[in-house]
Amino acid sequence: MSGLVIVGAGPAGIAAAVTAGEATVLDDNPAVGGQIWRGGRSNQSNRWLDALARSSVKVVSGARVVSGDAGRQTLLVERNGRAETIAYCKLILATGARELFLPFPGWTLPNVMGVGALQALVKSGLPVKGKRIVVAGSGPLLLAVASYLKKCGASVPLIAEQADLASLAAFSVSLAAHPAKLWQAIRLRPQRYLTSCWIEAALGTKQVERVRLRHGGRVWEEPCDYVANAYGFVANTELATLLGCAMENGAVKVDSMQQTSVPNIYCAGESAGVGGLDTALLEGQIAAGAARLQPQLRKARSFARLLNATFPPRAELRTLAQADTIVCRCEDVTLSRLRNADSWRSAKLHERCGMGPCQGRICGPAVQFMLGWEHGSVRPPLFPTRLENLVQENSVK
């Protein structure tokens, strides 16, 4: 049995592993760092990644957790198509978050993607020099990604932020209590940044060619080669839910030491509540035992609460999707078909919404925002896997 097992090798998972000194870290990506440290280095990431390399931590890359049993303290992990049951004494979940996508006409066209998703592709080698990219949605990530895309040679004609000017003004004033964040905002200030502005539709034949934008009473079409659009983040809580951890406000509920409601299971980073890099690093260290950092964490979380209060999706976004707009991309379920159901369970049973490879990770939060339907329970496998792997899990039980 392994002592400490950490699921997720992003900042929170790395901070937990380095603090613990010895651990097994499972991550489904080919390299550590998570989305935020993928393909780029900074003084901060260098410090943590170098410390990880010097430690006795065992990193298992390309490892995907498909199931788990909290009672037996085991995880079923798939790697290279083969499954292995890993036991733990203490488990830290650092599963991160994913972008929130809200359907609109044309959102399934090629070259329409998430803000972070496009950044990841560019970091992996996608050439964008000379390409026109409209960045839209909500939150500070829009600024950071737009700045990165411009450094890579792309043209960013505008950033469309759905939050209103009053909310942004109050947010800016509140940043005085967080000088480092204020400087970041000033440094990333774009030339054309429109508030109360959002994409109504993406238009094109074989791929996106332009988007229709709304800004107050003005509606116009903006030519583009790519669209980067997302409305914040959704915590990845599927594994925690499967293991029986209690939830609170869409994230895993934890105490002051990041302990969940299940004995020997802890949670850190965005899966415990979307709060940004500084919060994730502190939570990872505390989950590994660094109780002395709790005062710093309380301050970091105050900024996270400020973010969440400033950038919630506005009500108008609920009505962007039309009757023929695909909501569940895996199963091609349109909004009109969802209207035949009265709950998430009904939509799954009768329309197959959420039954595809992503298991409702994309359409689930969108449907919850648009129609108010709760996701319901989580069942194994968490990701598509071979039947022989599930048979192995059952044989272990």
N, C-alpha and C positions, 0 to 999 in steps of 0.2 A: 504494500500500500504506500502510495506517495504521501508525503507529509502535506505540503501546501501545493495546491494546483490552482493556477490562475487561467481563466478563460478570457483571452483578449490581450494583444500585444500593442495596444495603443498607449498613449501617455499614462493613463491610470494604471493599466496592467504593468507597464514597465516600472513605474514608480513603486508599485507594490512589491514587485520582484526584487528590485535593487534594495529596498528597505529590508525585506526579509532575508536577503543574502542567499538563500537556497530555496528553490521552487521549481516546479515544472510549469511552463507557460505554453498554452495551446492557442494557436491562431490560424485562421483559415487562409491568410494571405501568404505569399511566398517570402515576404520579408517583414521585419518588425517595424513599428512606427505608427501604424494606423493611418487614417486618411490625412491627418494634419501634418505628420512628419514624413509622409511618403514622397520620395523623389526630391527631397530638399533638406538642407541642413542649416541650423542656426546655432548660436552659442548655447542656447537652452537645450535644444535637442542633442547637440554634441555631448553635453554634460551627462545626460541620462543614458544615451545609447552607448557611450564609452564605458560608463559605470556598469551597464548591463553586460557588455563584452568582457569586463574584468571579473565579473562575479562567477559564482558556481551555479548560476541559474541555467536550467536546461530549457531551451526554446524548441518547440516542435511546430514547425511551419507547415502550412498546407493541411492543417488538422481541423476538421469541422465536427463540432459536437452535434450529434443528431438526436440524442436522447439522454436521459439521466434518471437516477433513482436516489432521492434524498435519504430514504430509509436505509438503503445499503451503502450510501455514500459512494456511488459509482457514476461514471459518465461513459456513454457509448460514443467513441470518437472514430470518425472515418478519415483515412488518409490514403491517397493513391488507390481509392476504390476498395480498400480493405478496412475492416472495422476492428477496433480494440477496446476492451473494457478497462477503464482506468479508475482506480480507487483513490480516495483522498481522505485525509484527516480534517483538513480545512480547505474550503473552496472560496476563492474570490472571483466574483463575476465582474468583468470589465468589458462588457459586450458593446459598449458605445451606443451610437444613435444612427439613424438614417434620415434622409431628407423627406420632408413632407411635400407631396405633390398633390395639387388640386386640379382635377380635370377641366379642360376647356376645349372647344372645337380645335382640332388639329394638333393636340398635344402628343399624339402618337406618330407624327411625321418624323422621318429621319432628320437628325441634327437638332431636334428639340430634346433637351436633357436637363438634368439637375445641375445646379450651380457647382456643387462639389464634384459631381460626376464629370463635368467637362474639365474642371481643373485637374482631376486625376488622370484623365485621358491625355491632356497636354503634358503633364509631368511624365507620362509614359511614352511620349514621343509624337503625339498627334500634332502635325504642323498647323498653326493658325495664323502665320504671318500674312498680313494683308486681308484677313477674313473679317467681315463685319459681324459682331456679336452683340446681341441685345441681352443685357443682364437684368433680370426682373425677379420679383418676389418680395421677400422681407428679411430684415436682419442685417447685422454688420458684415456677415460673410459676403454679401453682394459687393461691398467696397473692396474687401481684400482680394476676392477673385477677379474683379474687374481690373484692379491694379496689376495683378499677376499676368492676366491675359494681355494687357497693354505692353508689359515688359517683354512678352513673347512675340510682339509684333502685330497683335490683333488690333482692330479698330473697334472701340466700344462707343457707339453713337450716343447711348444713354443708359442710365440705370433707373429702372422703374421700381420705386419703393411704395408698397401699398399702404404703409402707415401714414397717418396724416401729419401735417406740419406741426400742429400743436403738440402731439406726442413726441415728435423728434426734438422740438425745442425744449420740452421738459427733460427729455433724456440728456440733451447736451448740457443743461444746467446741472443735472445730477452728477455728471461726469467729473465735476470739480472735486468730488470726494474720492475720485479714482484717477489721479494725475497721469499715470502710465496709460490708462485707457483713453484719456482725453487726447494725449499726444498722438496715439495711434489713429484716432479719428481725424485729427487735423492733418496728419501726414497722408491719409488715404482719401482726402476730400476730392471728389471728382469734379470735372468741368460741367457735366450735365446730369444732375441728380434730381429727379422729379418725385415729389411725395404725392400721396393719394393717386397713384398711377399704377395701372396693372394691365396685363395682357388679356384681351378678350378672346382672341383667336390667333392661331398660327395658320398661315396660308401658303400653298405651294402644290406642286404636282408630285414629282418624285421625291422631293425633300422640301424643307421649309425654305421659302423665298422671301417672306415678309411676315410681319405680325401686325395685328390690329390692336392698338393701345387706346386706353381711355384715361384721360386726365381731367377730372371735373366734367364739364360739359363738352370737352373737346375729344373727338375720336379721329384717329388718323392711322395710316399704315406706314410702317418703317421697314425698309428693305434690310435683309440680313442673311447671313450664311449659316449662323448658329443661333440658338436660343438657350440661355442658361437661366432656368426658372425653378425656384423652390421657396417654400414658405416656412422656413425654420426647420426644426428637427423633431423626430419622434424617437423616444428611447427604445432601444432593443431590449424588450423584457420577456421575450418568448421562453428562453431557457429558465429564467427565474420563475416565471409563472408555472412552467412544467414541474419545477422542483418544489412548488408549493409556497413560494415567497409571497407575502402580502404586498399589494400595490397601493400607491397613494398619488393622486394627481397625475396618473399616466406613467409613473415611474416606480421603481422598486423602493419600498419603504425600508428605511434604515435608521439605526439609532446613532448616538454620538460617535461610536467606534465603527460605523458602517456595517454593523451586524444586521442581517435581515431577520425576519420572523422565524426562520428555520435555523435550528442549531448548527453551528459550524459552517454556515454559508454567509459570506459577506458580499457587498456590492459597492463598486466605486466607479466614478466617472459618469458619463452621460446616461448610462442605464439607471443610475440612481437619481436622475434629474438633470436635464440639460443645463450646464452651467459654464461651459468654456474650459479652456486649457488649464488655467491656474487652479480652478476648482478640482478638475480631474486629477491633477498631480498631487494635490493635498489629500484628496480622498483616498487615492491609492496608497499613499504613505500611512495614513491613519488606519486603513483596513489591515495593513501589515503590522500594526502595533504602535505607530508613532503618535500617541495620544497628545503629546506636547504641542502639536500643530493645530489643535482644535480652535484656538482663538483666531489664527490666520484663516482657517476655513470659514469661520463665521463671517469675516469681512468679505471673503471671495464670494460667498453665497449671496451677500447683499447685492453685489453687482449682477449676479445671475437673476435674482428676483426682479431687478430693474429692467434687464433685457426682456424677460418674459412678459412683463407688464406693458412694455412699449410696443412690441411687435406681434401681438396676436392677429391672426387673419381676420379681416373685416367681413361683415355679413354679406356684402355684395358678391363676394367670391363664391358663395353657396349656389348662386344661380347662373354661373358661367356655363356649365355643361348644358347642352341641348338634348333633346330626346334621343338623337342618334349618336351622341358622344359616347365613345367607349370609356367605361369607368374601370372595369377589370380587364387589364391588357392581356393577362395570361389566357383568359377564357373568352375574350371578346364580348363581354357583357356590357350592353349599353344602358344608359340611364332609363330609357323607356321600359326595359326588362326589369330593372330594379323596382320600378313603380308597381310591379305586380306583387312585390313582397311587402311584408310589414315589419321585418326584423332581419338582423344579420343572419341568424340561423335559417330563416325562411329563404333568404337570398342564396345561401349556400346550397340548401337542399333542392330548390326548384330551378335556380338559374345558374348554379355552379360558380357564383361569385366568390372569389377567394380560394378556389379549389385547385389552382394551377401551381406551377413550381415555386412561386414566391410565397404561397400559403397566406395570402391576404396582407402581406407586409406593405404593399403599395396601395391597393384599393381599400384596405381596412380603415386606416386613418382618414382617408378621403371620404369614405362613406359615413364614418362617424361624424365628421365635420358637416357634410352636406345634409344628411338625413337623421343624425342623432342616434344611430344604431351602435350599441356596444358590441365589441368583437366576440365576447364569450370566451369559452375555454380554449386551452392550447393542448393539442395531442401530439404524441410522437408519430412519425419522425418530424423533427423541426425543419429538416431539409430533405429533398428527394434523395433516397438511398436505395441500395440493392436489397431485395427481399432476404437474401442470405444473411445480411447484416442484422436485420430485425430478428431473424430466427436465432442468431447468436445471442442477442440481448435477452430474448425470452429464455434461452437455455441457461444463461447465467442466473437469471432470477429463479 
